[in-house]
Amino acid sequence: MRGGTLMDNKKTDDGLVITTLGKFEVKRSGQVLSQDSSYRVWELFKYIITNRQVGIVPELALENLWPDQDYSDPRGAIRALIFRLRKSLGKNPADNKEYIFFSQGCYHWNNDVDYWLDVEEFESKVQQAAG
């Protein structure tokens, strides 16, 4: 399964299973990953997955997520959070690709990796019902 679509109506076994409606949870191979690491790491993950179709500018991400906090080195702060997030997620077992990559000054969600996202499934079902 790629890009959040279902294959044979089953959630992926090897990729990430991301639940955002209701209780937030990220799993891979039945193991809950979102219990590891800090609250800020998973808030950043939510921000990235919400904005998965566009690049995330490091300074804007920090400003949007934690507007009351001042950072002397915003790029360094986000780099450290991304490092911890990547460590928590690991690499996609199917092709050993990173879930998050850096390109042209922005962090991006890799839409080519194996993942299932409940919001995409919900939107797909709504479109099917409407059409």
Backbone atoms as SQL, in Angstrom:
CREATE TABLE atoms (id INTEGER PRIMARY KEY, chain TEXT, resi INTEGER, resn TEXT, atom TEXT, x REAL, y REAL, z REAL);
INSERT INTO atoms VALUES
  (1, 'A', 1, 'MET', 'N', 0.848, -1.162, 0.000),
  (2, 'A', 1, 'MET', 'CA', 0.000, 0.000, 0.000),
  (3, 'A', 1, 'MET', 'C', 0.892, 1.222, 0.000),
  (4, 'A', 2, 'ARG', 'N', 0.592, 2.142, -0.826),
  (5, 'A', 2, 'ARG', 'CA', 1.384, 3.354, -0.939),
  (6, 'A', 2, 'ARG', 'C', 0.480, 4.554, -0.834),
  (7, 'A', 3, 'GLY', 'N', 1.035, 5.624, -0.290),
  (8, 'A', 3, 'GLY', 'CA', 0.338, 6.881, -0.281),
  (9, 'A', 3, 'GLY', 'C', -1.002, 6.844, 0.392),
  (10, 'A', 4, 'GLY', 'N', -1.180, 5.953, 1.344),
  (11, 'A', 4, 'GLY', 'CA', -2.388, 5.945, 2.135),
  (12, 'A', 4, 'GLY', 'C', -3.548, 5.176, 1.532),
  (13, 'A', 5, 'THR', 'N', -3.385, 4.572, 0.381),
  (14, 'A', 5, 'THR', 'CA', -4.485, 3.819, -0.195),
  (15, 'A', 5, 'THR', 'C', -4.457, 2.398, 0.331),
  (16, 'A', 6, 'LEU', 'N', -5.583, 1.742, 0.266),
  (17, 'A', 6, 'LEU', 'CA', -5.647, 0.366, 0.746),
  (18, 'A', 6, 'LEU', 'C', -5.379, -0.604, -0.395),
  (19, 'A', 7, 'MET', 'N', -4.754, -1.690, -0.052),
  (20, 'A', 7, 'MET', 'CA', -4.517, -2.750, -1.011),
  (21, 'A', 7, 'MET', 'C', -5.285, -3.965, -0.516),
  (22, 'A', 8, 'ASP', 'N', -6.199, -4.474, -1.311),
  (23, 'A', 8, 'ASP', 'CA', -7.029, -5.620, -0.940),
  (24, 'A', 8, 'ASP', 'C', -7.801, -5.360, 0.354),
  (25, 'A', 9, 'ASN', 'N', -8.181, -4.111, 0.597),
  (26, 'A', 9, 'ASN', 'CA', -8.985, -3.740, 1.763),
  (27, 'A', 9, 'ASN', 'C', -8.350, -4.091, 3.096),
  (28, 'A', 10, 'LYS', 'N', -7.032, -4.200, 3.159),
  (29, 'A', 10, 'LYS', 'CA', -6.345, -4.502, 4.407),
  (30, 'A', 10, 'LYS', 'C', -5.337, -3.408, 4.701),
  (31, 'A', 11, 'LYS', 'N', -5.147, -3.159, 5.984),
  (32, 'A', 11, 'LYS', 'CA', -4.086, -2.244, 6.379),
  (33, 'A', 11, 'LYS', 'C', -2.752, -2.902, 6.074),
  (34, 'A', 12, 'THR', 'N', -1.759, -2.080, 5.839),
  (35, 'A', 12, 'THR', 'CA', -0.426, -2.575, 5.521),
  (36, 'A', 12, 'THR', 'C', 0.167, -3.353, 6.691),
  (37, 'A', 13, 'ASP', 'N', 0.939, -4.376, 6.402),
  (38, 'A', 13, 'ASP', 'CA', 1.599, -5.151, 7.450),
  (39, 'A', 13, 'ASP', 'C', 2.971, -4.591, 7.777),
  (40, 'A', 14, 'ASP', 'N', 3.681, -4.100, 6.774),
  (41, 'A', 14, 'ASP', 'CA', 5.049, -3.637, 6.975),
  (42, 'A', 14, 'ASP', 'C', 5.160, -2.132, 7.164),
  (43, 'A', 15, 'GLY', 'N', 4.276, -1.379, 6.543),
  (44, 'A', 15, 'GLY', 'CA', 4.354, 0.074, 6.614),
  (45, 'A', 15, 'GLY', 'C', 3.716, 0.621, 7.876),
  (46, 'A', 16, 'LEU', 'N', 3.664, 1.926, 7.926),
  (47, 'A', 16, 'LEU', 'CA', 3.071, 2.589, 9.078),
  (48, 'A', 16, 'LEU', 'C', 1.552, 2.565, 8.995),
  (49, 'A', 17, 'VAL', 'N', 0.915, 2.391, 10.126),
  (50, 'A', 17, 'VAL', 'CA', -0.525, 2.530, 10.262),
  (51, 'A', 17, 'VAL', 'C', -0.724, 3.727, 11.181),
  (52, 'A', 18, 'ILE', 'N', -1.285, 4.806, 10.619),
  (53, 'A', 18, 'ILE', 'CA', -1.398, 6.073, 11.332),
  (54, 'A', 18, 'ILE', 'C', -2.862, 6.358, 11.614),
  (55, 'A', 19, 'THR', 'N', -3.206, 6.431, 12.879),
  (56, 'A', 19, 'THR', 'CA', -4.564, 6.733, 13.305),
  (57, 'A', 19, 'THR', 'C', -4.576, 8.129, 13.900),
  (58, 'A', 20, 'THR', 'N', -5.399, 9.004, 13.313),
  (59, 'A', 20, 'THR', 'CA', -5.488, 10.380, 13.798),
  (60, 'A', 20, 'THR', 'C', -6.890, 10.738, 14.256),
  (61, 'A', 21, 'LEU', 'N', -7.881, 10.006, 13.765),
  (62, 'A', 21, 'LEU', 'CA', -9.255, 10.254, 14.178),
  (63, 'A', 21, 'LEU', 'C', -9.483, 9.510, 15.489),
  (64, 'A', 22, 'GLY', 'N', -9.822, 10.239, 16.524),
  (65, 'A', 22, 'GLY', 'CA', -9.909, 9.627, 17.849),
  (66, 'A', 22, 'GLY', 'C', -8.548, 9.650, 18.500),
  (67, 'A', 23, 'LYS', 'N', -8.131, 8.517, 19.020),
  (68, 'A', 23, 'LYS', 'CA', -6.828, 8.430, 19.686),
  (69, 'A', 23, 'LYS', 'C', -5.703, 8.395, 18.645),
  (70, 'A', 24, 'PHE', 'N', -4.727, 9.289, 18.786),
  (71, 'A', 24, 'PHE', 'CA', -3.581, 9.311, 17.883),
  (72, 'A', 24, 'PHE', 'C', -2.682, 8.120, 18.188),
  (73, 'A', 25, 'GLU', 'N', -2.287, 7.430, 17.098),
  (74, 'A', 25, 'GLU', 'CA', -1.402, 6.280, 17.269),
  (75, 'A', 25, 'GLU', 'C', -0.681, 5.993, 15.960),
  (76, 'A', 26, 'VAL', 'N', 0.588, 5.638, 16.071),
  (77, 'A', 26, 'VAL', 'CA', 1.387, 5.230, 14.919),
  (78, 'A', 26, 'VAL', 'C', 1.935, 3.843, 15.227),
  (79, 'A', 27, 'LYS', 'N', 1.646, 2.899, 14.332),
  (80, 'A', 27, 'LYS', 'CA', 2.081, 1.510, 14.518),
  (81, 'A', 27, 'LYS', 'C', 2.820, 1.023, 13.285),
  (82, 'A', 28, 'ARG', 'N', 3.688, 0.041, 13.502),
  (83, 'A', 28, 'ARG', 'CA', 4.292, -0.718, 12.415),
  (84, 'A', 28, 'ARG', 'C', 4.444, -2.147, 12.905),
  (85, 'A', 29, 'SER', 'N', 3.979, -3.080, 12.120),
  (86, 'A', 29, 'SER', 'CA', 4.034, -4.504, 12.462),
  (87, 'A', 29, 'SER', 'C', 3.413, -4.766, 13.834),
  (88, 'A', 30, 'GLY', 'N', 2.339, -4.072, 14.131),
  (89, 'A', 30, 'GLY', 'CA', 1.632, -4.257, 15.398),
  (90, 'A', 30, 'GLY', 'C', 2.250, -3.571, 16.593),
  (91, 'A', 31, 'GLN', 'N', 3.420, -2.988, 16.433),
  (92, 'A', 31, 'GLN', 'CA', 4.105, -2.305, 17.533),
  (93, 'A', 31, 'GLN', 'C', 3.747, -0.816, 17.513),
  (94, 'A', 32, 'VAL', 'N', 3.330, -0.294, 18.661),
  (95, 'A', 32, 'VAL', 'CA', 3.005, 1.127, 18.774),
  (96, 'A', 32, 'VAL', 'C', 4.297, 1.925, 18.889),
  (97, 'A', 33, 'LEU', 'N', 4.534, 2.787, 17.913),
  (98, 'A', 33, 'LEU', 'CA', 5.747, 3.607, 17.893),
  (99, 'A', 33, 'LEU', 'C', 5.542, 4.934, 18.619),
  (100, 'A', 34, 'SER', 'N', 4.305, 5.411, 18.622),
  (101, 'A', 34, 'SER', 'CA', 4.024, 6.748, 19.142),
  (102, 'A', 34, 'SER', 'C', 4.091, 6.840, 20.657),
  (103, 'A', 35, 'GLN', 'N', 4.416, 5.764, 21.337),
  (104, 'A', 35, 'GLN', 'CA', 4.634, 5.817, 22.780),
  (105, 'A', 35, 'GLN', 'C', 6.081, 6.159, 23.092),
  (106, 'A', 36, 'ASP', 'N', 6.960, 5.961, 22.099),
  (107, 'A', 36, 'ASP', 'CA', 8.370, 6.263, 22.277),
  (108, 'A', 36, 'ASP', 'C', 8.607, 7.748, 22.072),
  (109, 'A', 37, 'SER', 'N', 9.648, 8.247, 22.619),
  (110, 'A', 37, 'SER', 'CA', 10.107, 9.614, 22.415),
  (111, 'A', 37, 'SER', 'C', 9.185, 10.623, 23.098),
  (112, 'A', 38, 'SER', 'N', 9.425, 11.879, 22.822),
  (113, 'A', 38, 'SER', 'CA', 8.733, 12.938, 23.555),
  (114, 'A', 38, 'SER', 'C', 7.464, 13.412, 22.852),
  (115, 'A', 39, 'TYR', 'N', 6.690, 14.147, 23.599),
  (116, 'A', 39, 'TYR', 'CA', 5.462, 14.767, 23.117),
  (117, 'A', 39, 'TYR', 'C', 5.761, 15.644, 21.902),
  (118, 'A', 40, 'ARG', 'N', 6.824, 16.434, 21.950),
  (119, 'A', 40, 'ARG', 'CA', 7.158, 17.352, 20.851),
  (120, 'A', 40, 'ARG', 'C', 7.476, 16.605, 19.562),
  (121, 'A', 41, 'VAL', 'N', 8.118, 15.481, 19.665),
  (122, 'A', 41, 'VAL', 'CA', 8.438, 14.679, 18.479),
  (123, 'A', 41, 'VAL', 'C', 7.157, 14.281, 17.761),
  (124, 'A', 42, 'TRP', 'N', 6.159, 13.835, 18.517),
  (125, 'A', 42, 'TRP', 'CA', 4.922, 13.369, 17.894),
  (126, 'A', 42, 'TRP', 'C', 4.029, 14.524, 17.475),
  (127, 'A', 43, 'GLU', 'N', 4.136, 15.671, 18.113),
  (128, 'A', 43, 'GLU', 'CA', 3.434, 16.866, 17.631),
  (129, 'A', 43, 'GLU', 'C', 4.009, 17.277, 16.278),
  (130, 'A', 44, 'LEU', 'N', 5.312, 17.208, 16.135),
  (131, 'A', 44, 'LEU', 'CA', 5.947, 17.500, 14.852),
  (132, 'A', 44, 'LEU', 'C', 5.501, 16.491, 13.798),
  (133, 'A', 45, 'PHE', 'N', 5.426, 15.219, 14.165),
  (134, 'A', 45, 'PHE', 'CA', 4.953, 14.202, 13.229),
  (135, 'A', 45, 'PHE', 'C', 3.540, 14.537, 12.746),
  (136, 'A', 46, 'LYS', 'N', 2.650, 14.894, 13.666),
  (137, 'A', 46, 'LYS', 'CA', 1.274, 15.255, 13.298),
  (138, 'A', 46, 'LYS', 'C', 1.269, 16.431, 12.324),
  (139, 'A', 47, 'TYR', 'N', 2.128, 17.399, 12.573),
  (140, 'A', 47, 'TYR', 'CA', 2.227, 18.572, 11.700),
  (141, 'A', 47, 'TYR', 'C', 2.692, 18.163, 10.303),
  (142, 'A', 48, 'ILE', 'N', 3.690, 17.301, 10.252),
  (143, 'A', 48, 'ILE', 'CA', 4.219, 16.844, 8.961),
  (144, 'A', 48, 'ILE', 'C', 3.180, 16.020, 8.213),
  (145, 'A', 49, 'ILE', 'N', 2.509, 15.115, 8.884),
  (146, 'A', 49, 'ILE', 'CA', 1.531, 14.260, 8.206),
  (147, 'A', 49, 'ILE', 'C', 0.318, 15.078, 7.773),
  (148, 'A', 50, 'THR', 'N', -0.038, 16.084, 8.539),
  (149, 'A', 50, 'THR', 'CA', -1.146, 16.963, 8.152),
  (150, 'A', 50, 'THR', 'C', -0.795, 17.759, 6.906),
  (151, 'A', 51, 'ASN', 'N', 0.458, 18.158, 6.806),
  (152, 'A', 51, 'ASN', 'CA', 0.944, 18.944, 5.671),
  (153, 'A', 51, 'ASN', 'C', 1.743, 18.089, 4.698),
  (154, 'A', 52, 'ARG', 'N', 1.358, 16.823, 4.537),
  (155, 'A', 52, 'ARG', 'CA', 2.153, 15.856, 3.781),
  (156, 'A', 52, 'ARG', 'C', 2.266, 16.174, 2.290),
  (157, 'A', 53, 'GLN', 'N', 1.443, 17.069, 1.774),
  (158, 'A', 53, 'GLN', 'CA', 1.506, 17.393, 0.345),
  (159, 'A', 53, 'GLN', 'C', 2.433, 18.571, 0.046),
  (160, 'A', 54, 'VAL', 'N', 2.966, 19.210, 1.086),
  (161, 'A', 54, 'VAL', 'CA', 3.846, 20.375, 0.898),
  (162, 'A', 54, 'VAL', 'C', 5.099, 20.223, 1.746),
  (163, 'A', 55, 'GLY', 'N', 6.112, 21.009, 1.434),
  (164, 'A', 55, 'GLY', 'CA', 7.330, 21.016, 2.232),
  (165, 'A', 55, 'GLY', 'C', 7.131, 21.818, 3.506),
  (166, 'A', 56, 'ILE', 'N', 7.827, 21.405, 4.555),
  (167, 'A', 56, 'ILE', 'CA', 7.740, 22.062, 5.858),
  (168, 'A', 56, 'ILE', 'C', 9.003, 22.895, 6.063),
  (169, 'A', 57, 'VAL', 'N', 8.828, 24.210, 6.146),
  (170, 'A', 57, 'VAL', 'CA', 9.940, 25.106, 6.431),
  (171, 'A', 57, 'VAL', 'C', 10.224, 25.014, 7.934),
  (172, 'A', 58, 'PRO', 'N', 11.456, 24.692, 8.315),
  (173, 'A', 58, 'PRO', 'CA', 11.762, 24.458, 9.730),
  (174, 'A', 58, 'PRO', 'C', 11.317, 25.582, 10.672),
  (175, 'A', 59, 'GLU', 'N', 11.648, 26.819, 10.346),
  (176, 'A', 59, 'GLU', 'CA', 11.301, 27.929, 11.235),
  (177, 'A', 59, 'GLU', 'C', 9.786, 28.105, 11.371),
  (178, 'A', 60, 'LEU', 'N', 9.068, 27.915, 10.273),
  (179, 'A', 60, 'LEU', 'CA', 7.608, 28.052, 10.326),
  (180, 'A', 60, 'LEU', 'C', 6.967, 26.924, 11.132),
  (181, 'A', 61, 'ALA', 'N', 7.519, 25.744, 11.024),
  (182, 'A', 61, 'ALA', 'CA', 6.981, 24.617, 11.797),
  (183, 'A', 61, 'ALA', 'C', 7.079, 24.910, 13.281),
  (184, 'A', 62, 'LEU', 'N', 8.234, 25.371, 13.717),
  (185, 'A', 62, 'LEU', 'CA', 8.395, 25.696, 15.139),
  (186, 'A', 62, 'LEU', 'C', 7.469, 26.825, 15.558),
  (187, 'A', 63, 'GLU', 'N', 7.371, 27.844, 14.714),
  (188, 'A', 63, 'GLU', 'CA', 6.507, 28.984, 15.020),
  (189, 'A', 63, 'GLU', 'C', 5.042, 28.565, 15.102),
  (190, 'A', 64, 'ASN', 'N', 4.617, 27.693, 14.198),
  (191, 'A', 64, 'ASN', 'CA', 3.227, 27.226, 14.203),
  (192, 'A', 64, 'ASN', 'C', 2.929, 26.274, 15.349),
  (193, 'A', 65, 'LEU', 'N', 3.876, 25.405, 15.665),
  (194, 'A', 65, 'LEU', 'CA', 3.649, 24.420, 16.722),
  (195, 'A', 65, 'LEU', 'C', 3.786, 24.997, 18.123),
  (196, 'A', 66, 'TRP', 'N', 4.810, 25.811, 18.331),
  (197, 'A', 66, 'TRP', 'CA', 5.086, 26.334, 19.661),
  (198, 'A', 66, 'TRP', 'C', 5.374, 27.841, 19.575),
  (199, 'A', 67, 'PRO', 'N', 4.326, 28.643, 19.326),
  (200, 'A', 67, 'PRO', 'CA', 4.521, 30.078, 19.090),
  (201, 'A', 67, 'PRO', 'C', 5.075, 30.850, 20.286),
  (202, 'A', 68, 'ASP', 'N', 4.914, 30.352, 21.479),
  (203, 'A', 68, 'ASP', 'CA', 5.376, 31.059, 22.679),
  (204, 'A', 68, 'ASP', 'C', 6.839, 30.806, 22.997),
  (205, 'A', 69, 'GLN', 'N', 7.462, 29.927, 22.261),
  (206, 'A', 69, 'GLN', 'CA', 8.847, 29.551, 22.539),
  (207, 'A', 69, 'GLN', 'C', 9.795, 30.275, 21.593),
  (208, 'A', 70, 'ASP', 'N', 10.873, 30.810, 22.137),
  (209, 'A', 70, 'ASP', 'CA', 11.921, 31.423, 21.319),
  (210, 'A', 70, 'ASP', 'C', 13.087, 30.450, 21.196),
  (211, 'A', 71, 'TYR', 'N', 13.627, 30.359, 20.003),
  (212, 'A', 71, 'TYR', 'CA', 14.746, 29.470, 19.744),
  (213, 'A', 71, 'TYR', 'C', 15.924, 30.286, 19.241),
  (214, 'A', 72, 'SER', 'N', 17.087, 30.077, 19.838),
  (215, 'A', 72, 'SER', 'CA', 18.289, 30.758, 19.357),
  (216, 'A', 72, 'SER', 'C', 18.748, 30.135, 18.043),
  (217, 'A', 73, 'ASP', 'N', 18.459, 28.835, 17.850),
  (218, 'A', 73, 'ASP', 'CA', 18.827, 28.117, 16.630),
  (219, 'A', 73, 'ASP', 'C', 17.633, 27.256, 16.186),
  (220, 'A', 74, 'PRO', 'N', 16.637, 27.866, 15.517),
  (221, 'A', 74, 'PRO', 'CA', 15.446, 27.098, 15.136),
  (222, 'A', 74, 'PRO', 'C', 15.735, 25.920, 14.217),
  (223, 'A', 75, 'ARG', 'N', 16.668, 26.099, 13.285),
  (224, 'A', 75, 'ARG', 'CA', 17.008, 24.984, 12.383),
  (225, 'A', 75, 'ARG', 'C', 17.628, 23.820, 13.153),
  (226, 'A', 76, 'GLY', 'N', 18.470, 24.153, 14.108),
  (227, 'A', 76, 'GLY', 'CA', 19.085, 23.114, 14.937),
  (228, 'A', 76, 'GLY', 'C', 18.049, 22.408, 15.801),
  (229, 'A', 77, 'ALA', 'N', 17.098, 23.177, 16.324),
  (230, 'A', 77, 'ALA', 'CA', 16.051, 22.597, 17.170),
  (231, 'A', 77, 'ALA', 'C', 15.187, 21.620, 16.380),
  (232, 'A', 78, 'ILE', 'N', 14.789, 22.036, 15.193),
  (233, 'A', 78, 'ILE', 'CA', 13.941, 21.140, 14.392),
  (234, 'A', 78, 'ILE', 'C', 14.742, 19.960, 13.872),
  (235, 'A', 79, 'ARG', 'N', 16.007, 20.173, 13.551),
  (236, 'A', 79, 'ARG', 'CA', 16.868, 19.077, 13.094),
  (237, 'A', 79, 'ARG', 'C', 16.960, 17.993, 14.175),
  (238, 'A', 80, 'ALA', 'N', 17.090, 18.421, 15.431),
  (239, 'A', 80, 'ALA', 'CA', 17.163, 17.460, 16.532),
  (240, 'A', 80, 'ALA', 'C', 15.841, 16.698, 16.682),
  (241, 'A', 81, 'LEU', 'N', 14.716, 17.398, 16.548),
  (242, 'A', 81, 'LEU', 'CA', 13.415, 16.733, 16.639),
  (243, 'A', 81, 'LEU', 'C', 13.202, 15.767, 15.477),
  (244, 'A', 82, 'ILE', 'N', 13.603, 16.173, 14.275),
  (245, 'A', 82, 'ILE', 'CA', 13.480, 15.303, 13.104),
  (246, 'A', 82, 'ILE', 'C', 14.352, 14.063, 13.275),
  (247, 'A', 83, 'PHE', 'N', 15.552, 14.241, 13.805),
  (248, 'A', 83, 'PHE', 'CA', 16.445, 13.111, 14.050),
  (249, 'A', 83, 'PHE', 'C', 15.765, 12.101, 14.979),
  (250, 'A', 84, 'ARG', 'N', 15.182, 12.600, 16.063),
  (251, 'A', 84, 'ARG', 'CA', 14.509, 11.712, 17.014),
  (252, 'A', 84, 'ARG', 'C', 13.272, 11.062, 16.400),
  (253, 'A', 85, 'LEU', 'N', 12.546, 11.822, 15.581),
  (254, 'A', 85, 'LEU', 'CA', 11.368, 11.273, 14.919),
  (255, 'A', 85, 'LEU', 'C', 11.762, 10.176, 13.934),
  (256, 'A', 86, 'ARG', 'N', 12.776, 10.429, 13.131),
  (257, 'A', 86, 'ARG', 'CA', 13.250, 9.402, 12.192),
  (258, 'A', 86, 'ARG', 'C', 13.699, 8.149, 12.918),
  (259, 'A', 87, 'LYS', 'N', 14.357, 8.339, 14.047),
  (260, 'A', 87, 'LYS', 'CA', 14.810, 7.195, 14.842),
  (261, 'A', 87, 'LYS', 'C', 13.613, 6.391, 15.343),
  (262, 'A', 88, 'SER', 'N', 12.561, 7.077, 15.794),
  (263, 'A', 88, 'SER', 'CA', 11.356, 6.398, 16.269),
  (264, 'A', 88, 'SER', 'C', 10.641, 5.663, 15.149),
  (265, 'A', 89, 'LEU', 'N', 10.574, 6.278, 13.962),
  (266, 'A', 89, 'LEU', 'CA', 9.874, 5.667, 12.833),
  (267, 'A', 89, 'LEU', 'C', 10.664, 4.543, 12.180),
  (268, 'A', 90, 'GLY', 'N', 11.981, 4.666, 12.187),
  (269, 'A', 90, 'GLY', 'CA', 12.814, 3.720, 11.455),
  (270, 'A', 90, 'GLY', 'C', 12.670, 3.966, 9.969),
  (271, 'A', 91, 'LYS', 'N', 13.111, 3.019, 9.171),
  (272, 'A', 91, 'LYS', 'CA', 12.971, 3.114, 7.722),
  (273, 'A', 91, 'LYS', 'C', 11.872, 2.176, 7.269),
  (274, 'A', 92, 'ASN', 'N', 11.312, 2.474, 6.122),
  (275, 'A', 92, 'ASN', 'CA', 10.285, 1.628, 5.544),
  (276, 'A', 92, 'ASN', 'C', 10.874, 0.249, 5.247),
  (277, 'A', 93, 'PRO', 'N', 10.348, -0.808, 5.861),
  (278, 'A', 93, 'PRO', 'CA', 10.921, -2.153, 5.667),
  (279, 'A', 93, 'PRO', 'C', 10.882, -2.629, 4.224),
  (280, 'A', 94, 'ALA', 'N', 9.928, -2.176, 3.445),
  (281, 'A', 94, 'ALA', 'CA', 9.783, -2.662, 2.070),
  (282, 'A', 94, 'ALA', 'C', 10.936, -2.214, 1.172),
  (283, 'A', 95, 'ASP', 'N', 11.401, -0.981, 1.359),
  (284, 'A', 95, 'ASP', 'CA', 12.421, -0.471, 0.446),
  (285, 'A', 95, 'ASP', 'C', 13.541, 0.301, 1.146),
  (286, 'A', 96, 'ASN', 'N', 13.545, 0.278, 2.473),
  (287, 'A', 96, 'ASN', 'CA', 14.583, 0.918, 3.280),
  (288, 'A', 96, 'ASN', 'C', 14.656, 2.437, 3.075),
  (289, 'A', 97, 'LYS', 'N', 13.532, 3.063, 2.695),
  (290, 'A', 97, 'LYS', 'CA', 13.481, 4.506, 2.496),
  (291, 'A', 97, 'LYS', 'C', 13.055, 5.201, 3.791),
  (292, 'A', 98, 'GLU', 'N', 13.508, 6.437, 3.923),
  (293, 'A', 98, 'GLU', 'CA', 13.104, 7.272, 5.056),
  (294, 'A', 98, 'GLU', 'C', 11.664, 7.732, 4.852),
  (295, 'A', 99, 'TYR', 'N', 10.922, 7.875, 5.950),
  (296, 'A', 99, 'TYR', 'CA', 9.559, 8.394, 5.873),
  (297, 'A', 99, 'TYR', 'C', 9.564, 9.911, 5.690),
  (298, 'A', 100, 'ILE', 'N', 10.610, 10.564, 6.181),
  (299, 'A', 100, 'ILE', 'CA', 10.730, 12.018, 6.089),
  (300, 'A', 100, 'ILE', 'C', 12.075, 12.334, 5.445),
  (301, 'A', 101, 'PHE', 'N', 12.059, 13.197, 4.441),
  (302, 'A', 101, 'PHE', 'CA', 13.302, 13.568, 3.793),
  (303, 'A', 101, 'PHE', 'C', 13.429, 15.090, 3.720),
  (304, 'A', 102, 'PHE', 'N', 14.648, 15.548, 3.500),
  (305, 'A', 102, 'PHE', 'CA', 14.949, 16.977, 3.424),
  (306, 'A', 102, 'PHE', 'C', 15.332, 17.314, 1.993),
  (307, 'A', 103, 'SER', 'N', 14.690, 18.338, 1.440),
  (308, 'A', 103, 'SER', 'CA', 14.987, 18.767, 0.075),
  (309, 'A', 103, 'SER', 'C', 14.651, 20.238, -0.080),
  (310, 'A', 104, 'GLN', 'N', 15.548, 21.000, -0.693),
  (311, 'A', 104, 'GLN', 'CA', 15.359, 22.418, -1.000),
  (312, 'A', 104, 'GLN', 'C', 14.942, 23.229, 0.234),
  (313, 'A', 105, 'GLY', 'N', 15.587, 22.956, 1.357),
  (314, 'A', 105, 'GLY', 'CA', 15.355, 23.729, 2.573),
  (315, 'A', 105, 'GLY', 'C', 14.119, 23.361, 3.357),
  (316, 'A', 106, 'CYS', 'N', 13.421, 22.292, 2.953),
  (317, 'A', 106, 'CYS', 'CA', 12.177, 21.882, 3.615),
  (318, 'A', 106, 'CYS', 'C', 12.195, 20.385, 3.946),
  (319, 'A', 107, 'TYR', 'N', 11.455, 20.033, 4.983),
  (320, 'A', 107, 'TYR', 'CA', 11.223, 18.630, 5.290),
  (321, 'A', 107, 'TYR', 'C', 9.942, 18.203, 4.579),
  (322, 'A', 108, 'HIS', 'N', 9.950, 16.976, 4.065),
  (323, 'A', 108, 'HIS', 'CA', 8.819, 16.451, 3.303),
  (324, 'A', 108, 'HIS', 'C', 8.453, 15.062, 3.805),
  (325, 'A', 109, 'TRP', 'N', 7.158, 14.764, 3.799),
  (326, 'A', 109, 'TRP', 'CA', 6.681, 13.404, 4.013),
  (327, 'A', 109, 'TRP', 'C', 6.898, 12.652, 2.709),
  (328, 'A', 110, 'ASN', 'N', 7.448, 11.458, 2.787),
  (329, 'A', 110, 'ASN', 'CA', 7.698, 10.649, 1.604),
  (330, 'A', 110, 'ASN', 'C', 6.418, 9.888, 1.257),
  (331, 'A', 111, 'ASN', 'N', 5.665, 10.400, 0.297),
  (332, 'A', 111, 'ASN', 'CA', 4.402, 9.776, -0.103),
  (333, 'A', 111, 'ASN', 'C', 4.593, 8.460, -0.841),
  (334, 'A', 112, 'ASP', 'N', 5.838, 8.118, -1.170),
  (335, 'A', 112, 'ASP', 'CA', 6.100, 6.861, -1.871),
  (336, 'A', 112, 'ASP', 'C', 6.336, 5.682, -0.930),
  (337, 'A', 113, 'VAL', 'N', 6.366, 5.923, 0.363),
  (338, 'A', 113, 'VAL', 'CA', 6.576, 4.827, 1.306),
  (339, 'A', 113, 'VAL', 'C', 5.249, 4.155, 1.638),
  (340, 'A', 114, 'ASP', 'N', 5.340, 3.003, 2.222),
  (341, 'A', 114, 'ASP', 'CA', 4.191, 2.188, 2.587),
  (342, 'A', 114, 'ASP', 'C', 3.579, 2.718, 3.883),
  (343, 'A', 115, 'TYR', 'N', 2.360, 3.275, 3.780),
  (344, 'A', 115, 'TYR', 'CA', 1.657, 3.752, 4.978),
  (345, 'A', 115, 'TYR', 'C', 0.160, 3.728, 4.743),
  (346, 'A', 116, 'TRP', 'N', -0.581, 3.696, 5.830),
  (347, 'A', 116, 'TRP', 'CA', -2.039, 3.796, 5.804),
  (348, 'A', 116, 'TRP', 'C', -2.411, 4.894, 6.784),
  (349, 'A', 117, 'LEU', 'N', -3.253, 5.813, 6.339),
  (350, 'A', 117, 'LEU', 'CA', -3.671, 6.950, 7.156),
  (351, 'A', 117, 'LEU', 'C', -5.188, 6.973, 7.197),
  (352, 'A', 118, 'ASP', 'N', -5.749, 6.928, 8.401),
  (353, 'A', 118, 'ASP', 'CA', -7.199, 6.837, 8.546),
  (354, 'A', 118, 'ASP', 'C', -7.938, 7.995, 7.874),
  (355, 'A', 119, 'VAL', 'N', -7.371, 9.183, 7.881),
  (356, 'A', 119, 'VAL', 'CA', -8.022, 10.331, 7.259),
  (357, 'A', 119, 'VAL', 'C', -8.157, 10.129, 5.751),
  (358, 'A', 120, 'GLU', 'N', -7.130, 9.582, 5.118),
  (359, 'A', 120, 'GLU', 'CA', -7.206, 9.321, 3.690),
  (360, 'A', 120, 'GLU', 'C', -8.242, 8.240, 3.393),
  (361, 'A', 121, 'GLU', 'N', -8.317, 7.243, 4.242),
  (362, 'A', 121, 'GLU', 'CA', -9.325, 6.193, 4.091),
  (363, 'A', 121, 'GLU', 'C', -10.731, 6.786, 4.235),
  (364, 'A', 122, 'PHE', 'N', -10.923, 7.651, 5.228),
  (365, 'A', 122, 'PHE', 'CA', -12.211, 8.295, 5.454),
  (366, 'A', 122, 'PHE', 'C', -12.613, 9.145, 4.243),
  (367, 'A', 123, 'GLU', 'N', -11.671, 9.958, 3.757),
  (368, 'A', 123, 'GLU', 'CA', -11.954, 10.807, 2.595),
  (369, 'A', 123, 'GLU', 'C', -12.294, 9.977, 1.368),
  (370, 'A', 124, 'SER', 'N', -11.626, 8.852, 1.193),
  (371, 'A', 124, 'SER', 'CA', -11.907, 7.961, 0.077),
  (372, 'A', 124, 'SER', 'C', -13.323, 7.393, 0.169),
  (373, 'A', 125, 'LYS', 'N', -13.722, 6.988, 1.363),
  (374, 'A', 125, 'LYS', 'CA', -15.068, 6.440, 1.565),
  (375, 'A', 125, 'LYS', 'C', -16.131, 7.504, 1.342),
  (376, 'A', 126, 'VAL', 'N', -15.875, 8.735, 1.751),
  (377, 'A', 126, 'VAL', 'CA', -16.815, 9.839, 1.535),
  (378, 'A', 126, 'VAL', 'C', -16.999, 10.084, 0.035),
  (379, 'A', 127, 'GLN', 'N', -15.880, 10.072, -0.707),
  (380, 'A', 127, 'GLN', 'CA', -15.946, 10.265, -2.163),
  (381, 'A', 127, 'GLN', 'C', -16.705, 9.138, -2.843),
  (382, 'A', 128, 'GLN', 'N', -16.496, 7.893, -2.380),
  (383, 'A', 128, 'GLN', 'CA', -17.207, 6.759, -2.948),
  (384, 'A', 128, 'GLN', 'C', -18.700, 6.885, -2.694),
  (385, 'A', 129, 'ALA', 'N', -19.076, 7.315, -1.493),
  (386, 'A', 129, 'ALA', 'CA', -20.486, 7.456, -1.141),
  (387, 'A', 129, 'ALA', 'C', -21.157, 8.584, -1.930),
  (388, 'A', 130, 'ALA', 'N', -20.388, 9.645, -2.206),
  (389, 'A', 130, 'ALA', 'CA', -20.936, 10.791, -2.926),
  (390, 'A', 130, 'ALA', 'C', -21.050, 10.513, -4.426),
  (391, 'A', 131, 'GLY', 'N', -20.194, 9.654, -4.926),
  (392, 'A', 131, 'GLY', 'CA', -20.162, 9.451, -6.386),
  (393, 'A', 131, 'GLY', 'C', -20.828, 8.219, -6.748);
